[in-house]
Amino acid sequence: MSQERIYWLAWSKVNGVGPILVDRLYQQFGSLEAAWHAPDEKILQIEGVGVLSGAKILAARAAIDPVKLLAEQAIANPNWWARSDADYPRLLAEIPSAPGILYYRGQVTTIQQSGDLTIGIVGTREPSKYGIKWAREISTCLAKNGFTIVSGMALGVDTEAHRACLEAGGKTIAVVGTGVDVVYPPSNRQLAADIQQHGLIVSEYPAGTQPNRPHFPARNRIIAGLSRVTIVIEAPVKSGALITAYQANDFNRDVYILPGAIDNPNALGCLGLLSRGAQPILGLKHLLELLSSIPQLDSQQLQLPLMPQPDFAPATPKVQAPAIELDPDLHQIWLLVSDDPIDFDDLVSKSQLPVATVSSRLLQLELLGSIVQLPGMRYQRC
């Protein structure tokens, strides 16, 4: 085991040190090990480290023994990747907000054999019969053509996509907002067991982490990051699935949507994504044609029936202006964002909140149309 891996783990336990600050530490000192042993005054000189946040970072660093932490990790969380590991998922490593540590449970070969052939499928927890039908048909089609399905193991579209993939003999990856040893919702215990046997469960949270509301929107970036393409099956205008789609756009990944009727509330979020460049799926054959540029897929061998065409012309619904009144927790973060771009780590520093909490609230504000994310994990008010 490389020494550097140990220090990725150690820095992941320091509140206030997010992915951008970790990168700055690495660039400044040449390694995270060197950063760990750097003098306090050198840490305080890093861009984005304020006086108060710096004091907390230094206190947390002083309280952690990396060697002892590694020994504890071997017992509680034996299976994990550091971002410096050669077998850390390549697509996920490309995004600016990739977690420094990724825990896993199940079949590692699921990641190793997937390459770029990973497709995220997300959507509402309360899909219509139409949504269930096409979540299953699309997942089955992709699984039979060698794609790995990535989703969040939530109720609704996620569950249907995972199950259909497994039933088709495919591989699937579940990104959870808990520890990999905690099943949420509990009704998916059997699904989780099946995924461990034939796929992989991953999380940025250590074993024993219980369901926590901010964790679920935060984990959506991992779904988008692991996926070459994200497909949104059905999503209302305030669905968490749209967060995944927005982040896929931010990561320069393609987004596809299942068209639906304009009088179906579950279709409005999908139709709204058309204005952001999403591709509508007009059939299984059409879907595979869209994916044909991905290496290792010979589209000439795929002869599948077309999905019936919708009897309406998809149009982008009118999006209402963001509500002026925000939840107090969201308003706290909104006040820290101005018309001038601000870095994610600066927001963490100013808010004095955990990284996952800040990430979750920013995602919710973006979904509400109150802020916008810019390249490099910077934010400004709309």
Order of alpha helices (4+ residues) and beta strands (2+ residues): alpha-alpha-alpha-alpha-alpha-alpha-beta-alpha-beta-alpha-beta-alpha-beta-alpha-beta-alpha-beta-alpha-beta-alpha-beta-alpha-beta-alpha-alpha-beta-alpha-alpha-beta-beta
